[in-house]
Amino acid sequence: MKKELKSQIIESISAQLQQYPNFYLTNIEGLNAENTVKLRRACFEQGIKLNVVKNTLFAHVIKGIENEEIQNILPILEGNTAVMFSESPNAPAKLIKKLQKELGEKPELKGAYVQECAFIGADKLEELCAIKSKEELIGDIISLLQAPMRNVISALQNGGGQTIAGLVKTLSEKE
């Protein structure tokens, strides 16, 4: 491979790492053409960018990043490696789990860098599936904030007019 081509690939990988905050490293070795097309199509449909990378070039990019946590990814860069870049922290994990049920063992999770934490090993797949996205966390917070108000409204509605009248009477007596 020519030096110019290597530098272009390194720049491309660096740009993707800056664009996508989360990435998963998988082993797709042994997938036939039909299953590879299914994997690529499923990735496209979920907004996941799938690239097969050369381990030495990917390692070169990782070594250039001044982040100790991301350096933990280096030991797993062996064999056939495909990188799944995603905005969502758990979408690739859920896709890998779904495809493993359909296709067998592959794609196999090697590791992931999600929300500034490194996850190493296929045994981390369940943990990664359970990670909530930013939108899901915001929804949970809103639900928690709305719960007390719902309880007050529900109590007022269930008590009928008597509760509201009693509440108004109590408030007017305090003045």
C-alpha positions in Angstrom: 0.0 0.0 0.0 1.4 3.4 -1.0 2.2 6.0 1.7 -0.4 8.5 0.2 -3.1 5.9 0.4 -2.3 5.0 4.0 -2.4 8.7 5.0 -5.8 9.1 3.3 -7.2 6.1 5.1 -5.7 7.4 8.5 -7.3 10.8 7.9 -10.7 9.1 7.0 -10.6 7.0 10.2 -9.7 10.1 12.3 -12.5 12.1 10.8 -15.0 9.3 11.5 -13.8 9.1 15.1 -14.4 12.8 15.5 -17.8 12.7 13.9 -19.1 9.6 15.8 -18.7 9.5 19.5 -19.3 5.7 19.8 -17.7 2.8 17.9 -17.9 -0.9 18.1 -15.2 -3.3 16.9 -16.5 -6.6 15.6 -15.3 -9.7 13.9 -17.3 -10.6 10.8 -14.8 -13.1 9.4 -16.6 -16.1 8.0 -19.8 -14.3 7.0 -20.9 -15.3 3.5 -21.8 -12.6 0.9 -25.6 -12.9 1.7 -25.1 -12.4 5.4 -22.6 -9.6 4.8 -25.2 -7.8 2.7 -27.8 -8.3 5.5 -25.3 -6.8 8.0 -24.6 -3.8 5.8 -28.2 -3.2 5.0 -29.2 -3.4 8.7 -26.4 -1.0 9.6 -27.5 1.5 6.9 -31.2 1.3 8.1 -30.2 2.2 11.6 -27.7 4.9 10.8 -24.6 2.9 11.7 -21.6 3.3 9.5 -19.8 0.0 8.9 -16.1 -0.1 7.8 -13.6 -2.9 7.5 -10.3 -1.5 8.6 -6.7 -2.5 8.6 -5.7 -3.1 12.3 -2.3 -1.3 12.0 -3.9 1.8 10.5 -6.7 1.9 13.1 -4.1 1.4 15.9 -2.0 4.3 14.4 -5.1 6.6 14.7 -5.9 5.3 18.3 -2.3 5.9 19.4 -2.5 9.5 18.2 -5.5 10.2 20.5 -4.5 11.5 23.9 -7.1 9.5 25.9 -6.1 6.7 28.2 -9.4 5.0 28.1 -9.4 4.6 24.3 -5.9 3.1 24.4 -7.5 0.0 26.1 -8.8 -0.8 22.6 -5.4 -1.5 21.2 -4.9 -5.1 22.4 -8.1 -6.3 20.7 -7.0 -5.1 17.2 -6.2 -8.6 15.9 -7.6 -10.6 13.1 -10.5 -9.4 10.9 -11.9 -6.1 12.3 -15.0 -4.2 11.2 -15.8 -0.9 12.9 -19.4 0.2 13.5 -19.6 4.0 14.0 -22.8 5.3 15.6 -24.4 8.4 17.2 -26.4 6.1 19.4 -24.5 4.4 22.2 -26.6 1.2 22.1 -27.8 0.8 18.5 -24.8 -1.3 17.3 -25.0 -3.6 20.4 -28.7 -4.3 19.8 -28.0 -4.9 16.1 -25.2 -7.3 16.9 -27.4 -9.2 19.3 -30.2 -9.4 16.8 -27.9 -10.6 14.0 -26.3 -13.2 16.2 -29.7 -14.7 16.7 -30.4 -14.7 13.0 -27.0 -15.6 11.6 -25.3 -17.5 14.3 -22.1 -16.4 16.2 -21.1 -13.6 13.8 -20.9 -10.7 14.0 -18.9 -11.1 17.2 -18.2 -8.2 19.5 -14.5 -7.6 20.1 -14.9 -4.4 22.0 -16.4 -0.9 22.0 -15.8 2.7 22.9 -19.0 4.1 24.1 -19.7 7.3 26.0 -15.9 7.7 26.7 -15.6 4.2 28.2 -13.9 1.2 26.7 -15.7 -2.2 26.8 -13.5 -5.2 26.0 -14.9 -8.6 25.1 -17.9 -10.3 23.8 -19.3 -10.7 27.3 -20.0 -7.0 27.5 -22.7 -7.2 24.8 -25.6 -7.2 27.4 -24.1 -4.2 29.2 -23.9 -2.3 26.0 -27.5 -3.1 25.0 -28.7 -1.7 28.3 -27.0 1.7 27.9 -29.6 4.4 27.4 -29.3 7.0 24.7 -29.4 10.7 25.6 -33.0 10.9 24.4 -34.1 8.0 26.6 -32.4 9.5 29.6 -34.2 12.9 29.0 -37.5 11.0 28.7 -36.9 9.2 32.0 -36.0 12.5 33.8 -39.2 14.2 32.4 -41.3 11.2 33.6 -39.8 11.5 37.0 -40.5 15.2 37.2 -44.1 14.8 36.0 -44.9 12.0 38.4 -45.6 14.2 41.5 -47.8 16.6 39.5 -49.8 13.6 38.1 -50.4 12.3 41.6 -51.8 15.7 42.8 -54.0 16.0 39.7 -55.2 12.4 40.1 -56.0 13.0 43.8 -58.0 16.1 43.0 -59.9 14.4 40.2 -60.7 11.3 42.2 -62.0 13.3 45.2 -64.5 15.1 42.9 -65.7 18.6 43.7 -65.5 18.0 47.5 -61.7 18.0 47.5 -61.4 21.1 45.4 -64.0 22.9 47.5 -62.2 21.8 50.7 -58.9 23.0 49.2 -60.3 26.4 48.2 -61.9 26.8 51.7 -58.7 25.9 53.5 -56.6 28.3 51.3 -59.2 31.2 51.9 -59.1 30.6 55.7 -55.3 30.9 55.7 -55.5 34.4 54.3 
